[in-house]
Every structure is written in C-alpha cells, then in structure tokens.
Amino acid sequence: MTLPRYTRGPVPRSAACALAFATLLASAAPAPAQVPARSADPAVRGIPRSAFPRLVPLAPGVYGYEEIRAPGFTTVSLVVVGDSGVLIADGQGSPSATQRLLDEIRTVTARPVRWYVVGSDHGDHTAGNSVLPPGVTWIVHPNSQRQLQQDAVAADAANARTGSSAAGATPSPPRLVVVPPQAMTGDREQVDVGGRVVEVRFLGRAHTGGDLMVHLPGEKLLFMSEAYLNRVFPAMRSAYPAEWVTVLDRALAMDVTRFVPGHGFIETPRVSREELVAFREALRAVIAEVTRLHARGLSADAAVREADWGSYRDWFLAEQQGPIAVRRVYQALDGSLPRDTR
C-alpha cells in the first residue's frame, strides 16, 4: 500500500493530516457490501497475509498499526502524529518487527518519534524496543518498569548461558530488554505532542500489573493495549482476573466512541464498543466457570480437563490460553497472586 507523506514545508499540519487521513481512509475502506466477520483470524475475515503490516487511519494524524505475529493474529500499535513529533504506544515483538513499524511511520510523516508508551510490558509488545530512537521519552507504569527490570536480568543470564555453550556454533542473537529510565508517579499523564494533548491512563491492573491506555479526548478514542483482546480468548498468564473486569467497566464508562485493542482487529466505532462488551463477557464467563470448578474442590489440573468454555472455545487461542486461565484464576481464588503495588 502506498501511503501519502507529510512534508517539512509550509503545508499546515491540519491540512496535511486531513489529506493523509482521507487518502488512507479511501484506500483502506471496504466495499459497502462487505461486513467483516467477528474474528481475530485474518483468514476468517478474508484478509490475506500480504496485507500486513498496515496502518489503519483512525483520525487525522492518528493511526492504528496492525502486524501479524505467530500463531497468526495481529499485534496492534498506536501512532499519534503531532506538530512536535510522534507518539507510539506499544511496539512489536522483535527488533525487525518494530523497525518495520518505524519504517511505516516514515511513510506518513517525517517528524521524529519522541514519546513511547509501554501499554503492555509483555515481550510481544516490547522485545523490539532496542531500535527506538535514542532520546525517546518513555512513559511506563512502575509495575511494568519493575517487570522489565526483572526481564532484563533474566535475559542477561540467558545470554551469558548461550554464549558459554556456543563454542564452535553460531550463537543466537542476544535478547535485549530495554528498561525505561523513569516511571509514572500517578495514574494519569498528559503529553502535548503539538496541536493535541494525549492522555496516558492507568485504570487498574488487568492483563498485567501495569496496563496503560492512551486516551485522545478530542477524537474520543481509547487505545487499550492488551487490556482489550478482540475475539482472542482472555490471556491470563500475568493477569488480575477480577480487577481486569473492573478496568473494562471503567473504560466503557468513559466518553469514548472507539476502542482500539492490543490484539485482534481494529473495528469501526460501533463494533469496537460491541466487541469490548463481548470481551468483558468472555472474561466474566471464564472466571465464573473456573470459580465453579474450584468450588467443587477440583485440582487445577482436573479443572483444566473439565472446563467448559461454551461458545468461547471457538475464540482465537482458546486451546492454548484456557489452561493458563484456569491456573491464574485458581491463584486468585487461593489468594496467591503476586502483590504488585498499584
């Protein structure tokens, strides 16, 4: 897909953004008769692998970025272009994948990337952060900063083991975990990117201990990172299940018309709300089913075998993530979840 470029010349930002947005919207919009399937699977939605990565226009100067990752669904980043530079929320899962994101950004603006929001501290969103420009301003929750510090220590140890055992063999590239130098001191931070103010919000623990969301009040848009998985089975390896439901309630109560997920497809405003509600109901159903099995006195292993997810068994990653969800909800019910500070 050929995308329009912003220039450094005298063209006003509002005009340039509007032109780029209109051009992208025209090229990306489906035919009127097409109604995308409610699925996280590109094949089910009829989207070829060759369509990715792609920038999805959300508003003038605001884009979602969808890239395919294993095992075949999207990881979503947010890009906000301001007069003073570019803000990115969430990268991708490797240096090469994040470099592709940066390359795509350069097709719509020559302005520098100046801010980076860690929406999720998981590696599929942070493992490529080593290619971000030097001097970028990091915005991260303290819980996620601590998690990245722990991940960096583990990566250094793994790299040392790999190096010492690779005599005579081609060593694997070292795993690099970038730890942001500073963290937020509250639950909200504003960033003036030039021409618009972006709000970074912590609505509570959800998919991780430090989920951050990016709110654009003027556009009534909320990028939710991994707190919202569109048609993806609730992934709970480091989640706080009951608190996650509360976070979704808070998001739905905001003055927002478009909710952007961290995985799954970006939807139209109306469908995005419907799908966020559907994801909240999936989360509630998973918690209720595991709670039922726990109350019967089943072990976690037995609960994994007996869990009945109903229609959610057809959601993306259900087979992989169902057992993880059982064990995480058991931890919550037994009072053994990690005690991150809020």
C-alpha positions as a Markdown table, in Angstrom:
| # | Residue | x | y | z |
|---|---|---|---|---|
| 1 | Met | 0.0 | 0.0 | 0.0 |
| 2 | Thr | 1.4 | 3.4 | -1.0 |
| 3 | Leu | 0.7 | 6.0 | 1.7 |
| 4 | Pro | 0.9 | 9.8 | 1.4 |
| 5 | Arg | 3.8 | 11.6 | 3.1 |
| 6 | Tyr | 3.8 | 14.6 | 5.3 |
| 7 | Thr | 6.3 | 17.3 | 4.2 |
| 8 | Arg | 8.5 | 19.6 | 6.2 |
| 9 | Gly | 7.4 | 22.6 | 4.2 |
| 10 | Pro | 4.8 | 25.2 | 4.9 |
| 11 | Val | 1.7 | 23.0 | 4.4 |
| 12 | Pro | -0.3 | 23.4 | 7.6 |
| 13 | Arg | -0.4 | 20.3 | 9.8 |
| 14 | Ser | -4.2 | 20.2 | 9.9 |
| 15 | Ala | -4.4 | 20.2 | 6.1 |
| 16 | Ala | -1.6 | 17.6 | 5.7 |
| 17 | Cys | -3.2 | 15.3 | 8.3 |
| 18 | Ala | -6.6 | 15.7 | 6.8 |
| 19 | Leu | -5.3 | 14.9 | 3.3 |
| 20 | Ala | -3.3 | 11.8 | 4.5 |
| 21 | Phe | -6.3 | 10.6 | 6.6 |
| 22 | Ala | -8.7 | 11.0 | 3.6 |
| 23 | Thr | -6.3 | 9.2 | 1.2 |
| 24 | Leu | -5.7 | 6.3 | 3.6 |
| 25 | Leu | -9.3 | 6.0 | 4.5 |
| 26 | Ala | -10.3 | 5.8 | 0.9 |
| 27 | Ser | -7.7 | 3.1 | 0.2 |
| 28 | Ala | -8.4 | 1.1 | 3.4 |
| 29 | Ala | -12.2 | 1.2 | 3.4 |
| 30 | Pro | -14.0 | -2.0 | 2.5 |
| 31 | Ala | -16.7 | -2.1 | -0.2 |
| 32 | Pro | -20.1 | -1.1 | 1.3 |
| 33 | Ala | -21.4 | -4.6 | 0.9 |
| 34 | Gln | -18.6 | -6.2 | 2.9 |
| 35 | Val | -19.2 | -6.9 | 6.6 |
| 36 | Pro | -16.1 | -8.2 | 8.3 |
| 37 | Ala | -16.5 | -11.4 | 10.3 |
| 38 | Arg | -16.3 | -11.1 | 14.1 |
| 39 | Ser | -13.0 | -12.9 | 14.4 |
| 40 | Ala | -9.3 | -12.4 | 15.2 |
| 41 | Asp | -8.3 | -14.8 | 12.4 |
| 42 | Pro | -7.3 | -12.9 | 9.2 |
| 43 | Ala | -8.3 | -15.9 | 7.1 |
| 44 | Val | -11.8 | -15.9 | 8.5 |
| 45 | Arg | -12.1 | -12.2 | 7.8 |
| 46 | Gly | -10.8 | -12.7 | 4.2 |
| 47 | Ile | -7.6 | -10.7 | 4.7 |
| 48 | Pro | -4.5 | -12.1 | 3.0 |
| 49 | Arg | -1.2 | -12.2 | 4.9 |
| 50 | Ser | 0.2 | -9.9 | 2.2 |
| 51 | Ala | -2.0 | -7.0 | 3.5 |
| 52 | Phe | 0.2 | -6.7 | 6.6 |
| 53 | Pro | 1.7 | -4.8 | 8.1 |
| 54 | Arg | -0.7 | -1.9 | 7.6 |
| 55 | Leu | -1.5 | 1.5 | 9.0 |
| 56 | Val | -5.2 | 1.9 | 9.8 |
| 57 | Pro | -6.4 | 5.6 | 9.8 |
| 58 | Leu | -8.4 | 6.4 | 12.9 |
| 59 | Ala | -8.5 | 10.3 | 12.7 |
| 60 | Pro | -6.3 | 12.9 | 11.1 |
| 61 | Gly | -2.8 | 12.2 | 12.3 |
| 62 | Val | -3.8 | 9.1 | 14.3 |
| 63 | Tyr | -3.2 | 5.6 | 13.1 |
| 64 | Gly | -3.5 | 2.0 | 14.3 |
| 65 | Tyr | -0.8 | -0.3 | 13.1 |
| 66 | Glu | -1.6 | -4.0 | 12.6 |
| 67 | Glu | 1.1 | -6.6 | 12.2 |
| 68 | Ile | 0.7 | -10.4 | 12.0 |
| 69 | Arg | 2.6 | -12.4 | 14.6 |
| 70 | Ala | 2.7 | -16.1 | 15.4 |
| 71 | Pro | 0.4 | -18.0 | 15.6 |
| 72 | Gly | -1.3 | -15.9 | 13.0 |
| 73 | Phe | -3.1 | -12.9 | 14.6 |
| 74 | Thr | -2.4 | -9.2 | 14.9 |
| 75 | Thr | -0.4 | -7.2 | 17.4 |
| 76 | Val | -1.6 | -3.6 | 17.4 |
| 77 | Ser | 0.3 | -0.4 | 18.0 |
| 78 | Leu | -0.9 | 3.2 | 18.1 |
| 79 | Val | 0.7 | 6.1 | 16.3 |
| 80 | Val | -0.2 | 9.7 | 17.1 |
| 81 | Val | 1.4 | 12.5 | 14.9 |
| 82 | Gly | 1.7 | 15.9 | 16.4 |
| 83 | Asp | 3.4 | 19.2 | 15.3 |
| 84 | Ser | 6.2 | 18.4 | 17.8 |
| 85 | Gly | 6.7 | 14.7 | 16.9 |
| 86 | Val | 5.3 | 11.3 | 17.0 |
| 87 | Leu | 4.0 | 9.2 | 20.0 |
| 88 | Ile | 3.9 | 5.4 | 19.8 |
| 89 | Ala | 2.0 | 3.2 | 22.2 |
| 90 | Asp | 3.3 | -0.4 | 22.2 |
| 91 | Gly | 5.9 | -1.7 | 19.8 |
| 92 | Gln | 6.2 | -5.1 | 18.3 |
| 93 | Gly | 7.7 | -8.5 | 19.2 |
| 94 | Ser | 11.2 | -8.2 | 17.7 |
| 95 | Pro | 13.7 | -5.5 | 16.6 |
| 96 | Ser | 12.9 | -6.3 | 13.0 |
| 97 | Ala | 9.1 | -6.0 | 13.5 |
| 98 | Thr | 9.5 | -2.8 | 15.4 |
| 99 | Gln | 11.8 | -1.4 | 12.7 |
| 100 | Arg | 9.0 | -2.2 | 10.2 |
| 101 | Leu | 6.7 | -0.1 | 12.4 |
| 102 | Leu | 9.1 | 2.8 | 12.3 |
| 103 | Asp | 9.5 | 2.5 | 8.6 |
| 104 | Glu | 5.7 | 2.6 | 8.1 |
| 105 | Ile | 5.5 | 5.7 | 10.2 |
| 106 | Arg | 8.0 | 7.4 | 7.9 |
| 107 | Thr | 5.6 | 6.9 | 5.0 |
| 108 | Val | 3.1 | 9.3 | 6.6 |
| 109 | Thr | 5.4 | 11.8 | 8.5 |
| 110 | Ala | 9.0 | 12.9 | 8.6 |
| 111 | Arg | 8.6 | 14.1 | 12.2 |
| 112 | Pro | 10.7 | 12.3 | 14.8 |
| 113 | Val | 9.4 | 9.7 | 17.2 |
| 114 | Arg | 9.7 | 11.4 | 20.6 |
| 115 | Trp | 7.4 | 9.5 | 23.0 |
| 116 | Tyr | 6.9 | 5.9 | 23.7 |
| 117 | Val | 4.1 | 4.4 | 25.9 |
| 118 | Val | 4.6 | 0.9 | 27.4 |
| 119 | Gly | 0.9 | -0.2 | 27.2 |
| 120 | Ser | 1.9 | -3.8 | 27.9 |
| 121 | Asp | 5.2 | -5.0 | 29.4 |
| 122 | His | 5.0 | -8.4 | 27.6 |
| 123 | Gly | 7.6 | -9.3 | 25.1 |
| 124 | Asp | 5.3 | -9.3 | 22.1 |
| 125 | His | 5.0 | -5.6 | 22.6 |
| 126 | Thr | 8.4 | -4.7 | 24.0 |
| 127 | Ala | 11.0 | -7.1 | 22.5 |
| 128 | Gly | 11.8 | -4.7 | 19.7 |
| 129 | Asn | 12.3 | -1.6 | 21.8 |
| 130 | Ser | 16.0 | -1.6 | 21.3 |
| 131 | Val | 15.5 | 0.0 | 17.8 |
| 132 | Leu | 13.6 | 3.0 | 19.1 |
| 133 | Pro | 15.4 | 6.3 | 18.6 |
| 134 | Pro | 17.8 | 7.5 | 21.2 |
| 135 | Gly | 16.4 | 10.2 | 23.5 |
| 136 | Val | 12.8 | 9.0 | 23.3 |
| 137 | Thr | 10.7 | 9.9 | 26.3 |
| 138 | Trp | 9.4 | 6.8 | 28.0 |
| 139 | Ile | 6.0 | 6.5 | 29.7 |
| 140 | Val | 5.6 | 3.4 | 31.8 |
| 141 | His | 3.8 | 2.3 | 34.9 |
| 142 | Pro | 6.1 | 1.5 | 37.9 |
| 143 | Asn | 4.8 | -2.1 | 38.0 |
| 144 | Ser | 5.8 | -2.6 | 34.3 |
| 145 | Gln | 9.1 | -0.9 | 34.9 |
| 146 | Arg | 9.9 | -3.4 | 37.6 |
| 147 | Gln | 8.8 | -6.3 | 35.4 |
| 148 | Leu | 11.1 | -5.1 | 32.6 |
| 149 | Gln | 14.0 | -4.8 | 35.1 |
| 150 | Gln | 13.4 | -8.5 | 36.1 |
| 151 | Asp | 13.1 | -9.5 | 32.5 |
| 152 | Ala | 16.4 | -7.7 | 31.7 |
| 153 | Val | 18.2 | -9.6 | 34.5 |
| 154 | Ala | 16.8 | -12.9 | 33.2 |
| 155 | Ala | 17.7 | -12.0 | 29.6 |
| 156 | Asp | 21.3 | -11.2 | 30.6 |
| 157 | Ala | 21.6 | -14.5 | 32.4 |
| 158 | Ala | 20.2 | -16.4 | 29.4 |
| 159 | Asn | 22.6 | -14.5 | 27.0 |
| 160 | Ala | 25.5 | -15.5 | 29.2 |
| 161 | Arg | 24.5 | -19.2 | 29.2 |
| 162 | Thr | 24.0 | -19.1 | 25.4 |
| 163 | Gly | 27.4 | -17.5 | 24.9 |
| 164 | Ser | 29.2 | -20.0 | 27.1 |
| 165 | Ser | 27.6 | -23.0 | 25.4 |
| 166 | Ala | 28.0 | -21.9 | 21.8 |
| 167 | Ala | 31.6 | -22.9 | 21.3 |
| 168 | Gly | 32.0 | -23.9 | 17.7 |
| 169 | Ala | 28.4 | -23.0 | 16.9 |
| 170 | Thr | 26.8 | -19.9 | 15.6 |
| 171 | Pro | 25.4 | -18.1 | 18.7 |
| 172 | Ser | 21.8 | -16.9 | 18.8 |
| 173 | Pro | 21.4 | -13.1 | 18.7 |
| 174 | Pro | 21.3 | -11.8 | 22.3 |
| 175 | Arg | 17.9 | -10.9 | 23.7 |
| 176 | Leu | 17.8 | -7.2 | 24.6 |
| 177 | Val | 15.3 | -5.9 | 27.2 |
| 178 | Val | 15.2 | -2.1 | 27.4 |
| 179 | Val | 14.3 | -0.8 | 30.8 |
| 180 | Pro | 12.8 | 2.7 | 30.8 |
| 181 | Pro | 14.8 | 5.1 | 33.0 |
| 182 | Gln | 11.8 | 6.6 | 34.8 |
| 183 | Ala | 8.2 | 5.7 | 35.5 |
| 184 | Met | 4.9 | 7.5 | 36.1 |
| 185 | Thr | 4.3 | 8.9 | 39.5 |
| 186 | Gly | 0.5 | 8.9 | 39.3 |
| 187 | Asp | -2.4 | 7.3 | 37.4 |
| 188 | Arg | -2.5 | 9.9 | 34.6 |
| 189 | Glu | 0.0 | 11.7 | 32.5 |
| 190 | Gln | -0.6 | 14.3 | 29.7 |
| 191 | Val | 1.6 | 14.6 | 26.7 |
| 192 | Asp | 1.4 | 17.6 | 24.4 |
| 193 | Val | 2.6 | 16.3 | 21.1 |
| 194 | Gly | 1.9 | 19.6 | 19.4 |
| 195 | Gly | -1.6 | 20.5 | 18.3 |
| 196 | Arg | -3.2 | 17.9 | 20.5 |
| 197 | Val | -2.9 | 16.6 | 24.1 |
| 198 | Val | -2.7 | 12.9 | 24.6 |
| 199 | Glu | -3.7 | 11.4 | 28.0 |
| 200 | Val | -2.0 | 8.2 | 29.3 |
| 201 | Arg | -4.2 | 6.5 | 31.8 |
| 202 | Phe | -3.8 | 3.7 | 34.3 |
| 203 | Leu | -7.3 | 2.4 | 35.0 |
| 204 | Gly | -6.0 | -0.5 | 37.2 |
| 205 | Arg | -4.4 | -3.9 | 36.9 |
| 206 | Ala | -5.8 | -6.0 | 34.2 |
| 207 | His | -3.8 | -8.2 | 31.7 |
| 208 | Thr | -0.7 | -7.2 | 33.6 |
| 209 | Gly | 0.2 | -5.3 | 36.7 |
| 210 | Gly | 0.8 | -2.1 | 34.8 |
| 211 | Asp | -1.5 | -1.8 | 31.8 |
| 212 | Leu | -1.5 | 1.7 | 30.3 |
| 213 | Met | -4.1 | 3.1 | 27.9 |
| 214 | Val | -3.8 | 6.1 | 25.6 |
| 215 | His | -6.9 | 8.4 | 25.5 |
| 216 | Leu | -7.4 | 11.0 | 22.8 |
| 217 | Pro | -10.3 | 13.1 | 24.3 |
| 218 | Gly | -10.8 | 15.2 | 21.1 |
| 219 | Glu | -11.2 | 12.1 | 19.0 |
| 220 | Lys | -13.0 | 10.1 | 21.7 |
| 221 | Leu | -10.6 | 7.3 | 21.1 |
| 222 | Leu | -9.0 | 4.9 | 23.7 |
| 223 | Phe | -6.1 | 2.6 | 22.8 |
| 224 | Met | -6.3 | -0.2 | 25.4 |
| 225 | Ser | -3.3 | -2.3 | 24.6 |
| 226 | Glu | -3.6 | -5.9 | 26.0 |
| 227 | Ala | -6.4 | -4.9 | 28.3 |
| 228 | Tyr | -8.7 | -5.5 | 25.3 |
| 229 | Leu | -8.2 | -8.6 | 23.1 |
| 230 | Asn | -10.6 | -8.5 | 20.3 |
| 231 | Arg | -12.1 | -12.0 | 19.8 |
| 232 | Val | -9.0 | -13.5 | 21.4 |
| 233 | Phe | -9.6 | -15.8 | 24.4 |
| 234 | Pro | -8.7 | -14.0 | 27.7 |
| 235 | Ala | -5.0 | -14.4 | 28.1 |
| 236 | Met | -4.2 | -14.5 | 31.8 |
| 237 | Arg | -0.6 | -15.6 | 32.4 |
| 238 | Ser | 0.1 | -12.4 | 34.4 |
| 239 | Ala | -3.4 | -11.1 | 34.8 |
| 240 | Tyr | -5.5 | -10.0 | 37.7 |
| 241 | Pro | -8.9 | -11.5 | 36.6 |
| 242 | Ala | -11.5 | -9.7 | 38.8 |
| 243 | Glu | -9.6 | -6.4 | 38.6 |
| 244 | Trp | -9.5 | -6.8 | 34.8 |
| 245 | Val | -13.3 | -6.8 | 34.6 |
| 246 | Thr | -13.4 | -3.7 | 36.7 |
| 247 | Val | -10.9 | -2.0 | 34.4 |
| 248 | Leu | -13.1 | -2.8 | 31.4 |
| 249 | Asp | -16.1 | -1.3 | 33.2 |
| 250 | Arg | -14.2 | 1.9 | 33.8 |
| 251 | Ala | -13.1 | 2.0 | 30.1 |
| 252 | Leu | -16.7 | 1.5 | 28.9 |
| 253 | Ala | -17.9 | 4.3 | 31.2 |
| 254 | Met | -15.5 | 6.8 | 29.6 |
| 255 | Asp | -16.6 | 9.3 | 26.9 |
| 256 | Val | -15.1 | 7.2 | 24.2 |
| 257 | Thr | -16.6 | 6.1 | 20.8 |
| 258 | Arg | -13.8 | 4.0 | 19.5 |
| 259 | Phe | -11.8 | 1.4 | 21.5 |
| 260 | Val | -8.6 | 0.0 | 19.9 |
| 261 | Pro | -7.4 | -3.4 | 21.0 |
| 262 | Gly | -3.8 | -4.7 | 21.6 |
| 263 | His | -4.6 | -7.9 | 19.7 |
| 264 | Gly | -7.3 | -8.7 | 17.2 |
| 265 | Phe | -8.6 | -6.3 | 14.6 |
| 266 | Ile | -9.3 | -2.6 | 14.8 |
| 267 | Glu | -13.1 | -2.1 | 14.4 |
| 268 | Thr | -15.5 | 0.7 | 13.4 |
| 269 | Pro | -16.6 | 2.8 | 16.4 |
| 270 | Arg | -19.9 | 1.0 | 16.9 |
| 271 | Val | -18.4 | -2.5 | 16.5 |
| 272 | Ser | -15.4 | -1.6 | 18.8 |
| 273 | Arg | -17.8 | -1.0 | 21.7 |
| 274 | Glu | -19.8 | -4.1 | 21.0 |
| 275 | Glu | -16.7 | -6.2 | 20.8 |
| 276 | Leu | -15.2 | -4.7 | 24.0 |
| 277 | Val | -18.5 | -5.6 | 25.8 |
| 278 | Ala | -18.2 | -9.1 | 24.3 |
| 279 | Phe | -14.7 | -9.4 | 25.6 |
| 280 | Arg | -15.8 | -8.3 | 29.0 |
| 281 | Glu | -18.5 | -11.0 | 29.0 |
| 282 | Ala | -15.9 | -13.6 | 27.9 |
| 283 | Leu | -13.7 | -12.6 | 30.8 |
| 284 | Arg | -16.7 | -12.9 | 33.2 |
| 285 | Ala | -17.7 | -16.3 | 31.8 |
| 286 | Val | -14.1 | -17.7 | 32.1 |
| 287 | Ile | -13.9 | -16.5 | 35.7 |
| 288 | Ala | -17.3 | -17.9 | 36.5 |
| 289 | Glu | -16.5 | -21.3 | 35.0 |
| 290 | Val | -13.2 | -21.7 | 36.8 |
| 291 | Thr | -14.8 | -20.5 | 40.1 |
| 292 | Arg | -17.5 | -23.2 | 39.7 |
| 293 | Leu | -14.8 | -25.9 | 39.3 |
| 294 | His | -12.8 | -24.5 | 42.2 |
| 295 | Ala | -15.9 | -24.6 | 44.4 |
| 296 | Arg | -16.3 | -28.3 | 43.6 |
| 297 | Gly | -12.9 | -28.9 | 45.1 |
| 298 | Leu | -11.2 | -29.9 | 41.8 |
| 299 | Ser | -7.4 | -29.5 | 41.5 |
| 300 | Ala | -6.2 | -27.1 | 38.8 |
| 301 | Asp | -5.2 | -29.9 | 36.6 |
| 302 | Ala | -8.6 | -31.5 | 36.9 |
| 303 | Ala | -10.3 | -28.2 | 36.2 |
| 304 | Val | -8.3 | -27.8 | 33.0 |
| 305 | Arg | -9.7 | -31.1 | 31.8 |
| 306 | Glu | -13.3 | -30.3 | 32.8 |
| 307 | Ala | -13.6 | -26.7 | 31.9 |
| 308 | Asp | -16.4 | -25.9 | 29.5 |
| 309 | Trp | -15.9 | -22.6 | 27.7 |
| 310 | Gly | -19.2 | -22.8 | 25.7 |
| 311 | Ser | -19.0 | -20.6 | 22.6 |
| 312 | Tyr | -15.7 | -19.1 | 23.7 |
| 313 | Arg | -14.0 | -22.4 | 22.8 |
| 314 | Asp | -14.0 | -21.0 | 19.3 |
| 315 | Trp | -12.2 | -17.8 | 20.1 |
| 316 | Phe | -8.6 | -17.4 | 18.9 |
| 317 | Leu | -6.1 | -19.2 | 21.2 |
| 318 | Ala | -8.7 | -20.8 | 23.4 |
| 319 | Glu | -6.9 | -24.2 | 23.3 |
| 320 | Gln | -3.6 | -22.6 | 24.4 |
| 321 | Gln | -4.9 | -20.0 | 26.8 |
| 322 | Gly | -7.7 | -21.9 | 28.5 |
| 323 | Pro | -5.4 | -23.9 | 30.8 |
| 324 | Ile | -3.4 | -20.8 | 31.7 |
| 325 | Ala | -6.6 | -19.0 | 32.6 |
| 326 | Val | -7.7 | -21.9 | 34.9 |
| 327 | Arg | -4.4 | -21.8 | 36.8 |
| 328 | Arg | -4.4 | -18.0 | 37.1 |
| 329 | Val | -8.0 | -17.8 | 38.4 |
| 330 | Tyr | -7.1 | -20.6 | 40.9 |
| 331 | Gln | -4.3 | -18.4 | 42.1 |
| 332 | Ala | -6.7 | -15.5 | 42.5 |
| 333 | Leu | -9.2 | -17.6 | 44.4 |
| 334 | Asp | -6.5 | -19.1 | 46.6 |
| 335 | Gly | -5.1 | -15.6 | 47.4 |
| 336 | Ser | -1.7 | -16.3 | 45.8 |
| 337 | Leu | -1.4 | -13.7 | 43.1 |
| 338 | Pro | 1.7 | -11.6 | 43.1 |
| 339 | Arg | 1.4 | -8.4 | 45.2 |
| 340 | Asp | 2.4 | -5.7 | 42.8 |
| 341 | Thr | 1.9 | -2.2 | 44.2 |
| 342 | Arg | -0.9 | -0.3 | 42.5 |
